[in-house]
Amino acid sequence: MPLSKKNIVIIGPAHPLRGGLASYNERLARQFQNEGHEVTIYTFSLQYPGFLFPGTTQYSSEPKPADLNIQIKINSVNPLNWLSVGNELKNLKPDVIVVRYWLPFMGPALGTILRRVKKNKHIKVVCIADNIIPHEKRIGDVPFTNYFVKPMDGFVTMSEKVLKDLKQFTAAPAQFVPHPLYDNFGEKISKQEARAHLNIPSNEFIFLFFGFIRKYKGLDLLLEAVAKLKEQRQQIKVLVAGEFYEDRKQYDELIQQWNINDQLILKTDFIPDSEVKYYLCAADAVVQPYRNATQSGVTPLAYHFEVPMIVTNVGGLPALVPHNKAGLVCEPNADAIAQTMLTMQQEGTTHFIPGLQEEKKKYAWNNITASILSLAGY
């Protein structure tokens, strides 16, 4: 029996903000709409103060989605705004609020809004927790997260590690649902078309490092691996696509020190949504050389475009990328990454395609909407 129509509010980044969280929330809203529900996204008028934001801009250059109701409402640093938005949502009386939690900095704002919301005794609040214990620790992480989790009726996590971390903070019901496919960046195109668009070599084997560049993602390990392969006279090409979210100087120095500039194609500006498919489809394999991880938004991208992956044996990555089926798993050090890249290049990638096609069936969006509504009691 189908569920009756629900009024659902999603709290989290969305247009005009940019990035993976915004893309995810907009895709989730469309899934709920496709299932017959009414959806509004409450996004941020101020997400991060400028001094806390490591990139060039927080805002998208893409047009506003015409099919979504996005309200620009939340100021992350203004307590009066938190009370105002909380009262507005309390009076709006949606059936379900879905809130994203990815950084303890957001705990005070979101926790206060949702405490106000819960006063009407009707609204169910379900959190999609990207991280509970952050990759980069700061003072206030634990009290902010403790404050945030109290009003929640349930949690969805996208990795087993976050599910385990969550138990340190709350006994509220929680379900693990793998990160759904990012299928909102267009359909797969040919490698030739993608490389022509990016103006990169058409006949070389190219590894792709994709996404914001931060310490925990291990780009320095990948650069060291490339240097080791160059020493062995191996022909390796790596496309680095994504914006630096920390000082790039250390990476430039490593590239110069190891003399590997010829092995790299650097596209280190922000990649807008309309360009994402070209980078994934241009790649022979994706490399995620992370030092630590919960889950990764790059993995469902690679699944959607059927690109095999090399991932390190950290966090939730190996569970999402079965070894020798959807890709290869290695230890998070330069020697292991180098050897695995060489293996991938020598064996080729075509034998991973059946495994990728089979695994990607697990990552449907209706799995996560069903879990959210179940946790909300529907």
N, C-alpha and C positions, 0 to 999 in steps of 0.2 A: 504493500500500500504506500503510495507516494506521500512524502511529508507535505503538510499544509504550508502555504506561503508564510515565510518568516521575514521580519524586518531586522536586518543585520547591519551593524556598524563595524567597520574595520578601522582601528586606530593604528597609524603607522605612516612611514614615508610614502608619498605618492606625488605625482606631478603637481607643481613644477619642480619638486626635488627629483634627483636623478639617482641612478645606481641600482644594484641588485635588489635591495629591499623594496624600493618603489616598484620595480618591474614585477616582483613577486606579488605584492599587495594588489596591484592592478589586475594581474592574471587571476588571482584568487577571487576578486570581486566579480570578474566575468564568469568564473565557474559557478558561483552562487547565483548570478543572474540567469545563466543558462539552465539552472535547476529550478527556476521559477521564483526566486526570492528577491526581495527589494533590498538594495545595498547602497550604503553611503560610506565613503572613506573620509575620515577626519585626519588630515595631515597637518604638518607643522607650518606655522607662519615664521617661526624661528626654530630650527632643529638644533644647530650647534652655534654658540658664539664663534665669531670668526677666528679667535685665537685657539680654539679647540679643533678647528677643522683643518686637516692636513693637506687637502687637495687645493685645486685652483678655484673651483666654484662648486657650490652645493646645488646649482640649478641646471635644469635640462634645457637644451636648445631645441628639443623636439616639440611639436604642437601638442596642445592639451587633448587628451583622449575624449572624443565626442560622445562615447557610449557610457561614460562613467560619471557618477555624481561625486565630485571631490570637493570637500569643504576645507578651506585653509584656515585653521582655527587655533592650533596649539602652540604656545610659546614655552619652550622647555625650561626657561629660567625665570618666569614670572609667576609667583604663587597666586596672585589675584586672578590671572588667566586660568590657572588650574581649577580654581573654585568655580569660575564662570562657566568653563567648558563642562565641568562635572555636573553643574546644575542644569545646563542646557540638555545634556544627554539624559539626565535623570528625568527631565520633563518630557523629552522626546519619546521615552519608553520603548526603545527597540527590544526585540526578544533576545537577541544575542549581541554582545560586543566581543569582537576578536581583536586582541591587542598583541602587537609584536614587541618582544623584549630581546634586545641584542647587546645592550650596554648598560651597566649599572648607573651611569650618569642620568639615564632616563627614569630611574626608579622613583625619585621624589615627585616629578611631574605626573607620570602615569599612575603611580600609587595614589596620589591625592585625587586625581580625576575619578578614579574607579571607586574610591571610598565614598565620594559624593553620589556616584551612580547607584551604588548598592543600597542606598537609603530607600529606594522605592520598592524594594522587595520583589521586583518582577524580573529585572534584567539578569541574565546569566552571562558571566564573563569567562571567556576561554583565552588563554595565552598561547601563542606560538612562540616558543622559546628557542631562539637561534643559539644563544649562549646563556648560561647561568653564571659560570665562572669565566671571566673574559680572558682573551689571549694575552692582553697586556694589562697587568694588574696596577691598580691605583688605590690610594687611600679613599676609603668610603665605599668600596665595592660591596663588602658584606652587609653593612647596615642598610645601604640603599636597596640591595636585592631583598633583604628581609622585609623591608617596608613595602616593596612592590608586590611580593607574592601573597600577602595576606588577603586581599579581596578576591582572589581568583577562585572560580568554581572548578577549573580543570586546566590541564596543560597538554599541548602537543609538542613533542620534540622531534627533531629530524635526524637525530643520531642517538645511539645507545649511550654514548658518553654523557650527553646533556641530560638524558633521563636519569642516569646515575647521579650526576652532580645535583640535580633538582632535589633529590631525596635528602640532601644536607639542609635544605631550607623549608621544605613543606611536605606534608603527607597528603596533599590534595590529589585527586585522581589524575593520572597522566598516561598518555599513550605515545608510543613511538610510531611515527609514520615517515617513511623516507621522503626526502625533498623531491617534489614532483618535477617532471620535465619542464625545462624552460622552452616551451613550444610557441612562444609569442614573438620570436625574432625572425619569422619567415621560414620558408622551406629550404631544404638542402639544395645547393647549386653545385655545379661541377667545379673541381679543383682548378681547372684551367680558367674558368670565368672569374673565380674568386681571386686567383693570383694576378690575373690581368688587371682587375679592379684595384688591387693594392700595389701594383707595379713591383712585384717581387718575382724571383726566379721561378720559371715554370717547370724545370726539370730536376730540381734538387729535392732530397728528402728533408722536410722541415718539421722541427718540433716547435710547439707553441706553448709559451708561458703566458697565461691570460688572467687579467684582473688587476685590481689595485695592488701596488707593490708595498708590502709591509714586512717587517723583520721575520715574523713567524712563517711567512710563506716561502722562505728559503731560496730566494733568487740568487743569493750569494753562493749557496751550495751548488746550484745549477751552473753558475758561471765557473766555479772551480772544476766541476765535472767536465765542462767544455774544454777548459785548459788542459786537463789530464788527457782527454781524447786527442787534442791537438798534438800533445807531446808524442802520442802513439801514431801520429800521422794519419789519423782518422778524419774523414771529411764530415763535419757536423755543422748544421745550420739551425739556429734557434731564433724564432720570431718572438720578441718580448713585446706584448701588447697590453698596455695599461698604464694608468697614471701613478706616479710616485706619491705615496702617502707618508713618506719620510724623506730625509735629505738624500738626494741622489748622488751626492759627491762620493760617498763610500763605494758605490757601484761603479761609477766612472773610473775611480782609482784602481779597482780590481780589474776592470776591462783593460786599462792601460798597462797595469803591472803584468798581466798574463798575455798581453798582445793578442787578444781574441776578437778584436773589433770586426775582422773579416768573417768571423763565424756567426755574427749577430746581425739581426735586422731589428732595429729599435723603433717602435711606434709607441712612444711613452706619453702621449696625450690621452685624455679621457676618450673612451670608445663609445660613441652614441649608439643607442639601440638599433638604429637603422643600418649600422655598419657591422654589428656583431657577427652576422652570418658569414661575412666575407672572411673574417679571421678564422673562424672554426672550420669552414669549408676549405680554406687554403692549406690547413695543417694535415700532415700525415699522422701525427700523434700529439696529444696534449701531455705536458709534464707538470705535475703538481709536487714540487720538491719540499713540501711543508715540514717544518720542525715540529709543529703540533697542529691539531685540527679537531673540530667537532664534526661538522659536515662542510661541504663546499658547494657553492652555487655553480662552480665551473663543471662539476661532475654531471649534473643534469643537462647542462648545455652540450657537453660532449656526447652524452647519450642521444639527445635529440638529433644532432647532426651526424651521429654514428662515427665518431672519431675515437680510436682506441686511446687509452690513457696509461701513463706511468704515474703511480702514486706512491708515496712513502708510507711505511707501516706505522702510522700514527693515528690516534683518535678513531673516527668513524670511517676513514677513507678505505681501508682494506675490505670492510664489509660491503661497501658500495661498489667496489671494483674487483670482482672475483679474479684472482690471479690466473693468467693464461686463458681467460674467457673474455672479459671485457677490456683487458689490459694486463699490465705487469705491476707487481708490488715489489718494492725494494726498501732497504733500510735508509734512514735519513742522513746519509753521509755522501760526500762527493764521489768516493770510489764506487759505491754501490749504484749511485745514480748514473755514473758514466758507463758502467758495465751494462746496466739495464737499457740505457739508450742505444748502446751498440747492438745489443741483442735485438731490440725492436727494429732497428734499421736493417740489420742483416736478414732477419726473418721476414720482414715485410709486415704489412698490417691487414692484408685481406682476410687472413684466417680468423681475425677477431670480429669481423662483421656479423656472422651468425650469432655469436655470443652477445654482442651489443644489442642486436635486434631482439633477442630473447629477454635479456635483462631489463630493457627499457619498458617492457610491458608492466613492470611492477610499479612504475612511477606515474600513475594516472592522478589527475587532480581531484577526481571524485573520491579518492581514498581520504584525502585530507579534509574535504568538506563533510564527509560522512563522520569522520572522527570528531570534528568540532561540534557538530550537531548532537552527536551521541553524548559527548561530555557535558553539553548544555541541557541534556535531559530530553532531547527530541528524537 
